[in-house]
Amino acid sequence: MTLTAADVKVGDVHEKVVVEDLTVTQIQMYAGASGDYNAVHTDHRYATEVAGYKSIFAHGMLTMGMTGSAVTDLFGADQLVSFGGQFRSQVWPGATLTTTLTIDNIRDDGGAKVAEMTVVTTDGEGAVVFQGLAAAKLQP
C-alpha cells in the first residue's frame, strides 16, 4: 500500500517488521551480493575466536537496506528524496527487526508535498540497531 498526501499527517507512526529470524544464509547471501566478505560477517570461527564476537553479524548496509524497504514500501521507491542514518548495534542471526517511521514534518517543495521522518529500527530485544532520517514525496 502506497501512502498518499491525504493519508499522512505530522505525528503519524508507521511500524513494519522488515525481517523475521534473520538467517546466516541471508547474511552470507548479502556478502555475495555486496562483495563484502569481511570475516566478521562470514566466518563464525574468526568472528568468535579472533574478533571476540558471539557470532557473525549482519552487515550494516544490510540492516540499512532492510530499514529502507520500510520507507519505500510505504511511499514508493520512486518517491524517496533522502535516506541516511547511523548503525547503532550489531544485528545477530535470529534477529527480528522492526522499523518505526515517525512523520516529523510535511513540507511543500515546489508544489509537491514531502514527508520528513525519523526512522528507527530495533531488534527483538528492543536495542536500536539503526537510526536515521528519511524524506519522501507524497503522491497526491
N, C-alpha and C positions, 0 to 999 in steps of 0.2 A: 504494500500500500504506500503510495507516494503522497506525502502531505502537501496541501496547497496553502496559499496565504490565508484562506478562510479557516483552516484547521489549526493554525499556530498562533499562540499569544505568549507574551512575556510571562515567565514563571512556569510554563508548561514543563513537565518532566516526562521523558520517554525512556523506557528501560528495555534492553534486549539482551538475551543470552547469546553471546557470539560464538561460544564453543562449550560443549559439554564433554567432560572426560577427555581432555587433550591427550593424544597418544604419542608415544615415542615415534611411531611411524609418521605421524603428521609433522613432527619436528624434523625428522630425517628428510622427509619429502621437501620441506621448506629449504633445508640446507641444499638439496639438489637444485631446486628451482632458483635459489638466490646465488648459488655458488659460494656460500659462506659455510665452509666446513670446519669452522673453529671447533677444536676438540671439546670444549665445554658444552657444546650443543650436540655433538655426535658420538663421543667416545665415553661411555659410562665409567670405565676404569680410570681414564685420565681425569674426568670431572671429579671423581670421588677421591682417588688416591693421590693425585698430583695437585689438583686445584683446590681440593678440600670442600667441595660442594656435596650435598646429599645425593645428587644425581645429575644427569644432564638437565638442561633447562632450555626453554624456547628462546629463539632469537627475539631481541627487542622489536625488530621490524615485523616479525610475525604477529606479535601482540598488537603493534600499531595497525597493521593491515586488518586484523580481525576487528579492532576497535573502529577503524574507518568504515568497515562494512555496515556498522550500525547507522552511521551518518548517511551513507549513500543509499541504504535500503529505505530510509525514511524520506529522503529528499530527492533521490535520483543522482546517479554518478555524474551526469552532465550538468548538475546544478551546484556542485561543490565549488566554492570560491577559495577557501583556505582550510588547512588542517595541519596541526602540529602539536607537539607536546613533549613530555618527559617520560622516560621509563623509570618507574619508581621501585620496582621489586621484581625478582625473578618469577617466572611462570614455570611451574613444575609439571611433569607428566601427571595426568589425572585431574588437572585443574578444570574447573568450570568457571568461565569468565562472563561477567555481566557488565554491560556498558550502560551508563546513565547519561543522558543528554539533558541539560537544563537550558532552556531558552532564556538568555540574558538580555537580549535586545533585538528589536526588529528595526532595521534602518532602511531608508529609501536610498537607492543607488541608481540615479538616472532614470527614475520611473519604475525600477524593479525593486521589490522588497527582498531584503536579505536578512535571514535569521542568524544571529551570532549566538553561539552556545558554548557552555563549558562541557567538556567530555571527560568522564571518569570511568575507568574500567577497574573492577575489583575481582579478586578470586573468591572462591567459595568460603574462605576463612575471613573475608572482609578486608584483606590487605589491598591497598591501592597499588595496581601494577602499571597503570598508565594514567596520566592526567594531562589534559591539554585544552585547546580551543579549536573550534571549527566555525565556519560560516558557509551558508548555502543559500542560493537564490530560492525564493518561494514561487512556485508556479501559481498563476492567477486562479 
